[in-house]
Amino acid sequence: GDGCGHTLLTPHSGTLSSKNYPGTYPNHTACRWQLRAPPGTSLLLAFGDVDLEPSERCARSSLLLADPHAGTAYGPYCRNAGPATPLLVTNSSAVTILFNSTSHRSGRGLLLSYATSQHPGRGVRPPGMQRPPPWAVVYCPAGCKDIDGDIWGNPSQGYRDTSVLCKAAVHAGVIADELGGQVTLSREKGITLYESAFANGLHSKRGSLSEKRLIFHKACRLPLPACGDALEVAAFNASSWWHEVDALGQDRSWVAERAVLGTAGHSWAAEPGSKAAWLELDLGTRRNVTG
């Protein structure tokens, strides 16, 4: 429809907005998005912004979410009747989103993101939201790269904490914009100057001192309650392993023990042609595995 703005929808997450967002949305437009998650999962919707001109019963401009199978509806929403919370947890794997406008004077329109229940406990980060806690593990939806908002900094220095979080995560390369994904980050002491950089299709700005900065972690190395260093493995076992003779006639064994995290060079590989190959790691005792 002619009321649709930036849209990127995947089976696991996505981001959508009304036309012209965050500028004033047009008069007399309509848009319809259909979200579908994998069977057996449900959709979690995060409202980044719902700024539709107020009117009685949201008659002038409205946002309506409907479950076509259960017959459940959420809304209509507008500025004087917005969502009760920024996160809506549905019990459905399919939701239809309807956005309509008539004549109006003001309003940024709509910015919304979603993820599936396959990411429990993480939530879905509203795409424009900033200022995380001192440490955080959040899920950034697909489609954050082209939303409005600035970022300052670069992957090596970190990012000014006023940067749009998920957009900075795309710039840092810890997630792909087309897929989204889980992000681990910490807030650390700010620095005097953040240098600009071009990375992953995004330009960051040159920024001055901030109170805090965002540091993205590709691997889990934060002192979190449920997430520590790599687990030590007491023993390795595998269905088979590959004994290779390379082009120089040298032997190379791709044994199970080569599967330890951080090993330089080649890893474990099953014997070529083997079926139903498996690798077993014995942790020696009962452990919590978090990633």
N, C-alpha and C positions, 0 to 999 in steps of 0.2 A: 504493500500500500504506500501512498504518497506521504504518510506520516512517519515512515521508518527512517531512523538514522543509522549510526554505526551498529553493525550486527555481526557477531561471530558465534555460531552455535555448533557445539559438538555433542556427542552422546554423554560426555562426562562433565562438561562445564561450558560456560559461555557468558558473553556480555552483550547487552543490547541497550539502545537509547532511542529517544524520539529524534525526529529530524531537527537539525540546527543545534542540538544540545552542545554546550550549556547556554546558547543564545535562546531567544524567545522562540518557542515552537510555533509553527504556522497555523493560520486559521483554516478551518474546514478540511481537516485531514483525518485519516484513519490508518491504523496499522494493526496487523495480526501476526503474532509469532506463535509457533507451535513447538514446544519443548518436549523431547522424548528421551527418557533415560533408559538404560538397559533393563530388561524384565527382572523383577525381584528387588529393584532398588526404588527409592523415592527421591523426589526433588527438594532441594533446599534453596530458597530464593532470598537473596540479599538486596535490599533496597538501598542503592547508593544515593539516590535523590528522587523525590517525588514532589515536584513544584508545579502544580497545575492550578490555574486560576480558580479561586474559591467560588462556589455557587451552591444553591440549595440542592441537596441530594446529588451533588457533583454532576449536575445536568449540563453545564457548559463545556467542561472538559473532564475526562474520566479515564481511570485505569481499572480494568477488571480482569481478574484471573479466574479461570474456570477449569475444573477437572471434568473432561467430557465423559468419562466412564462412570464416575461416582455421582455426577450431578452436583458436585460441591462448587461453590463460588466464593471468592474473596474480593471484597470491595463492594461498590465502586469506591475508588480513592481519588481525592484531590487535595488541595492545600488545607482546607478546613476539616478534612476527614481522611487523614493519612493513615498508613499502617501503624498498628499499635507498637510493634517492635521492628527493628531494622532487619530481622531474620525471620522468614516464614518457613516452617518445616511442614511440608505436605505429606500425605500418605499415598501419593500417587506417582507413577512413573511417567505421566503425561499431563501437561498443563498448557492451556491455551491462554495467551496474553492478548488483551484487546485494548488499544489506545485510540481514543477519539477526541477530536477538538471541534468546537464551533467558533464563533467570533469571540475574541478575548483581547485583553490589553497586555497582559504580562504572564510570565512563567517560564522557567528554564526547561520544563518538561520532565522527562523520565530518564533515569539511569539505573539499570538493574543487572545483576549477575546471578548465576546459579551454579550449583554443583550437585552431585548425587550423594546419597547416603553411604556410598563406598568410602567416604572420607569422614568417619565418625569422630567426634570430639575435636575436629580441627575447625569446623565451621567453614564458611566461604567468605572470603574477605570482600566487603563492598568495594568495587573497583577504584573509587576515588579516595578511600579512607586513608588517613595518615596516623602518625604517632602510635606505634605499637608499644607494649609494655617493655621492661628492660630486656627480656628475652621472649621469643615467641616462635611457635610452630604454627603456621597458618596455611590455608589452601587458597592460592590465587587462581581465579578462573581464566579460561582462555579469552583472548580479546582485549587485554588491558593496554596493549601498546598504543592504540589509537584513541584512547579516551583523553579528555581535556585534563591538563595539569602538568606541572613542571617537575623536573628532577635536577639535582645539583650533585656533582661528584662523579666517581668512576669506580670500576671494580677493585682497583688496587688501594685507593684511599678510603673507600666507603662513600656513603651518601649523606648529605645534609638531612636531618630528621624531618624537615618539612617537605621532603620529596614525596610524590605519590608512590606508595609502597610497592604495589604490584608492578607498576610501570618501571620502577627502578630495578625490580627483580628481573624483568625481561632485559633491560640494559646490561645488568651484571652477568647475564647468561646462565642464571641458575634455573630458569624455566624457559620454555619455548612459548611464544605468544599463541601459536596455533593449538597448543595442547593445555596450557596452564600447568599447575602442579603444586606440590607441597613446598613450602619455603621455610627454612630455618634461619633466623636472624637474631642479632643482639643489638642493643643500644649501648654505645660506648661514648667516651668523652669526645666532644667535638674538636675540630682542628681549625686553624686560622683561615685556611683557604682551600676550597675544593676546586680542582681543575676540571674543565669541561673535557668531554671525550665523545667520539662517535663509536657506538658499539651496537651490534644486533639491530641495525636499522633505526636507531634512536640517537638523537643529540642530547647530551646533558648540558646544563649551564654551568658557568663559572660562578661559584658562590662564596660568600664570606662566612665568617665564624658563626657556628651554631652551638647551642648548648649540648646537643647530642648528635651522634652520627649513626647511621644504619650500616651494619656489617652483615653481609649475606654469607652463609656457610654452605658450601656444596656437600660436605660430609658432616655427619653428626659429631661435633667436637665441643659442644657446650656443656657446662656443668649442670645439666638439667636433672630433676629428680628421677626421671625414667630414661635417661639417655646419657650414657657415659662413653668411655673409650671402646675400641673394638674388642669383642670378646676373645679371650684366649681359647684355643682349641686344643684339647688333650690328644686327640687322635683323628686321623682321616681314613676313610675307606671309600672305595668306588667299585662300580660293576666291572670296570676294566680300565686300562690306561694305554696310551699310545706310545710305542717305542719307535721313534723316528730316526731315519738316517738322512741327514740333510745333503745338500748339493755338494758339499765338501767331503762327504763320507764320514762325517762325525755323528756319533750317537747323541740323541737327545731324548730324555724320558719325561713324558708329560704325566708324571705320577700324581696321585691324589694329594700328597703333601704340598704340591706346588699351588694348591688352591688357597693357601693362607693369604689373608688380606695384606696388601702392601708388598708382596713379593715382586722383586724386579725380574724382568724377562718373561719367559713363557709361563703359562698356568697349567691347570689340569686339562686333559682332553681324553675322552673315551677312545677306544680302539676304533679306527675308521670302519664304517659299515655296521657297527653294533647297534642293536635296537634296545629301546627302553633303558637307556643309560641312566645311572644315578650316582650321586655323590653324597656321602654321609659324613657329617661333622659331629664328633663326640665332644661336648663341652665339659665333660668330667663330673659335673654336678648340675643340680637344678639351677637354671638361670632365667632371667627375663630378657627376651629378645625384642628389641623395640624398633629395629630398622634394618 
